[in-house]
Amino acid sequence: MDVVKRKKELVKEFSPLLEKSTKTSKIWVGFLIAIILVGLVAFVIQFRKGHIVTGMRDNVVWGIYIINFIFFVCLSYSGAFISGILHFFKTPWKNSVSRIVEVITVLSLIVGPIFILLCIGRLDRLYFLFLYPRIQSPITWDIIAIMTDLIGCFIYLYLTFIPDFAILRDNSEGQPKWRQKVYKWLAINYHDTETQREKLHKITRTMSAMIIALAIIAYSVLAWIFSLTVQPGWNSSIFAPYFIIAGLYSGISVIIIAMYLIRKFYHLDHYIRKVHFIGAGVILLVISLLYGYFTFSEYFSRWFSHKDADMKLLDTLFNKYFWEFIFANYIGILVPIVILFFKKFRTIKSITFAAVVAILGLYMNRYLIVVPTLETPYLPIQDTRPEYIHYTATWIEWSLSFAGIAAFILFFILIMRLVPIIPMSGIIDHEREEKKKKPRII
Amino acid sequence: MKTRLFKYILVITALGLFINPNCFAQKSVLKNYRVRFGLSTTKQADNSRLLEVSFIAANKKDRKDRVPVYDADINFYNVTIEEDFLLGTAKTDKDGTAKLTVPADYKYVTDDEGYINLKAEFEGSKDLKSNDDQIAIKDIFLELNLEEVDSVKTVILNAYSLDSLQTKVPIDETEIIFSVRGMISNMPIKQDYMSDGTFEFEFPENISGDINGNVDVFASILDNDEYGNVIQKKNVNWGVNKTIIKETNQLWSDVAPIWMYVVLSILLIGVWANYGYTIKNLFSIKKEGKELETKQED
């Protein structure tokens, strides 16, 4: 196999993805920027006026910001977990999804923590967390975990990008100067020699194992922020594994949606095939069964224990939040299971639909974990205004939430303009492996 | 909602009655309420006597709806056959309670059987009828002794009344409750019947005292038909000082447990060492690439 020629072919094949800028894509990018700008306006208002412009009050001190934080951070951890598994076990179809997963991991880990900053009433005192950290506080553990994980994910993502940067550097004739310089700088003199390749594979493999372990630890720490309190609905011993399963549920769903969109808009049918959707769909089925089991265990044990505070919480969930509860814990779990369980339903569109339902259900589940619990605390609330007990998100909170989602999509598009979403080096490695496997005719 | 509205109207009416006698009461509202007027008495540890009146309007239909009558003048009397001696006057507070403490040295006039007859009276206003209540109680004395008998902390109570010749007559078959002062209410430690005017028992060993180990011990006769409420109290240094164990695994403790530092350090060192190793390898890859480029240029 002529590697140099093959690299050239691949660059030629993927370069339209890097250069193409259609009218639709420009409108789409403009739309995303507009949403982000609205979010920035909302942020300025919140920064100037304080949390009074949000729906958060004395009793319900957490709202959709913390839900977005959990959602994005869980997405990131699950991305890291899945990516680690794909690389560590050298999964055959990893080339089609690995880069999507890696980009999701890093972007959600950048966007997620921004929401926790929006939750803080006194942002000007943020540095106190670093000046006076309390090792016995789960919040401190989470800060350490997120920062360590963020750096780890960046390094890991970079490692997987290096061979592609080198290919793009070597085949960047006719590209703008700045692009050539960026590729040269990022490729760190990588020339795909035997020793360089070996070294890179070795550290990528070690990092992938590290990322799996780190994701599990960071997941658990995030769950402990809730479960180590005595709040009804949070104080649960299965919260850490429940969060891991829920995170994987959201992670796989987002990957399926991203695969669908990239396949549709970048015409990558050749690389992202139905078999990949079916594979991801079967994994989603297994995870949805586990997630359903954990959800049932969680609520069943609370209902059976008949503790006053838990009963009050369940009463709120089954009355005030009845439809939300049905959507989150019945529709959000059972619909994906039904679609993915039967072979004849496993089409690309139906699998993507199942993933969308799963994502929406999971987001609602997160809402039901945070808000109703804060609305039914242990100590009875007396003589206070109704808006201090009941939470409704304001337009400021929604604007910032949508700005977060828009930023996530925009960064995704920008990264796809820098490197191909299908790793070229992965394709070459795969072809190299296949060639080695072929029996020689003597 | 309707009941609450009535309640407010009644409170305003009752207030108006006492603050401004020219106000018009809403008799139709008052009809729904039954006025409860009750007198009780407590002989206190210093032998003074507390007279207490509860003056409350209770809804006939809704037992939970109770409206205290505020700022009503209540007269307290020592009643005799010939004459009622005024002991004093007190106003009801926001809970509808009027209290009067009669000093220990007051000489009550008793009837032929030795009962003190006490009366509380509300003279009435333009719209609220007059009310009174009367009780008859015998004056008794409680002597509480806290002694160590053969190194055993013993609570000894003697209870007696005085006859006309000032001779002590022991109290018999009367329920007595012993308690110690707690933070919110008194904690009972013994409840039994007295015989022959005396009762004794061993003080429990595990009762917490204040910072110096002092504890207030109470002997009480409560809601007795013949004696009313009688309370005696003494302070003694028999309390146990609870040792506060300093727990280490708390969010608010000064430092985290050592194991937490160890686990966190191992995890962080392990992860960051791996990052360092990865970056070192990246530099090595870069160096090798540089050498290769130089060779090719040469």
HADDOCK unambig.tbl for C-alpha pairs under 7 A between the chains (distance, minus, plus):
assign (segid A and resid 135 and name CA) (segid B and resid 256 and name CA) 6.01 0.50 0.50
assign (segid A and resid 136 and name CA) (segid B and resid 251 and name CA) 5.66 0.50 0.50
assign (segid A and resid 136 and name CA) (segid B and resid 256 and name CA) 5.14 0.50 0.50
assign (segid A and resid 137 and name CA) (segid B and resid 251 and name CA) 6.03 0.50 0.50
assign (segid A and resid 188 and name CA) (segid B and resid 286 and name CA) 5.12 0.50 0.50
assign (segid A and resid 189 and name CA) (segid B and resid 286 and name CA) 5.13 0.50 0.50
assign (segid A and resid 189 and name CA) (segid B and resid 289 and name CA) 4.54 0.50 0.50
assign (segid A and resid 189 and name CA) (segid B and resid 290 and name CA) 5.95 0.50 0.50
assign (segid A and resid 190 and name CA) (segid B and resid 285 and name CA) 6.67 0.50 0.50
assign (segid A and resid 190 and name CA) (segid B and resid 286 and name CA) 6.49 0.50 0.50
assign (segid A and resid 190 and name CA) (segid B and resid 289 and name CA) 5.57 0.50 0.50
assign (segid A and resid 191 and name CA) (segid B and resid 289 and name CA) 6.28 0.50 0.50
assign (segid A and resid 196 and name CA) (segid B and resid 285 and name CA) 5.66 0.50 0.50
assign (segid A and resid 203 and name CA) (segid B and resid 278 and name CA) 5.83 0.50 0.50
